[in-house]
């Protein structure tokens, strides 16, 4: 793991994956961001003790696929789609959260998740992704 990723993990209080809506999880049978979060926390850097919060965030509203949407459409698509699971609400205030996602395209999804966490009082929200989509210059 890159040094920056290790530093993010070492400074985090909670590690949380970007959630899937329950219908998408039901059809896909797995959440790739949750699998990545589990691997990062438990296997890649086992000597760093950080709390995995696999259900910290919920995607309460069906948003459909982001594929093919422009940045503005993506932001509108995920607006108010996320919330904090009730049993984590008191755990977020003052904490440094590391949000894990598989692919960062425009950043709309992690921005929406970060906004929810910051409103709940998170001190800082960092994002770690496996891949980043780079659009060619036109």
LINKA-V938269 format. One line per field, one symbol per residue. ss: DSSP state (H for helix, E for strand, L for the rest). A space follows every 10 residues. Layout:
ss: ???
//
This chain:
ss: LLHHHHHHHH HLLEEEELLL LHHHHHHHLL LHHHHHHHHH HHHHLLLLLL EELLLLEEEL LLLLLLLLLL HHHHHHHHLL LEEELHHHHH HHLLLEEEEE EEEELLLHHH HHHHHHHHHL LLLEEEEEEE EELLLLLL
//
